[in-house]
Amino acid sequence: MPTVVGVVFRKAGKVYYFDPDGLELSLNESVVVQTARGLEYATVVSEVMEVDEEDLAGPLKKVLRRATYHDRAKHIANEAKEQKALKECTRLLDKHGLNMKIVNVELLFDGSKMIFYFTADGRVDFRELVKELASRFKIRIEMKQIGVRDEAKMIGGLGLCGRRLCCTQFLCDFEPVSIRMAKDQDLPLNPMKISGVCGRLMCCLKYEHDVYCQFKKIAPSIGTRVETEKGWGMVVGYNVPKEKVVLELESQLRMEAPLSELTRAGRHVRMVRK
């Protein structure tokens, strides 16, 4: 079975697999790999492991080497050049009258190309900007338009929960999120409460969606009358994390009953449909 190691080229980026070529690599170790874009500096995010050959999308490229002192120094120098290019490009936007926002700059490890990531409401004619950037930095320039979610991932920030954005920590790819997910979880459909800093629906709406859907498939629906040890009651809500339903008794008191009891015939609670 072939062995692979997972690496990322930027924090919380997509994981790519390479052949370790016999190297014993550790988590968070820096390596240099060969890609279609040329040499790239990467960070190890998974230990060396064996996989089935049928699980591989194609032939693996090899890890060229562990990052040396000179590799790390070059990487740090590239980061400094990226920050300089970001400031310079932002200044040139006003000069060329371009309605766009430069989010990030990436300089390939081998110095062959500089990529500017930007957001804009529509199409932008940045040909003159590219010419001036190429003249100033003496390098090939590429402009890449991204969405607001990618912008939040690159810039970072805090979510409504007070924690760092999921996309900056562990989300490699953005999955579709719909308003239906909020409805299924009985969340308030207030855009201010279910939207992230990017302005789109929060990615975390998807995390527990399947659990809520499965719970509601087997739980008695709202309005169902049930008989409990404390008398008759009606289902008025759910406590999905605890796998319980909320009942309102004839005495108008409320109680929670475990779903496991509601689904076991002849034990404590007997479900009775209207």
Secondary structure, DSSP 8 states (H G I E B T S, - for coil): --EEEEEESSTT---EEEB-TT----TT-EEEEEETTEEEEEEE-S--EE--GGG-SS---BEEEE--HHHHHHHHHHHHHHHHHHHHHHHHHHHHT---EEEEEEE-TTSSEEEEEEE-SS----HHHHHHHHHHHTSEEEEEE--HHHHHHHH--B-TTSSB-GGGTT--S-----HHHHHHTT----HHHHB-TTSSB-GGGGTTHHHHHHHHHHS--TT-EEEETTEEEEEEEEEGGGTEEEEEETTS-EEEEEHHHHTSTTSS-EEE--
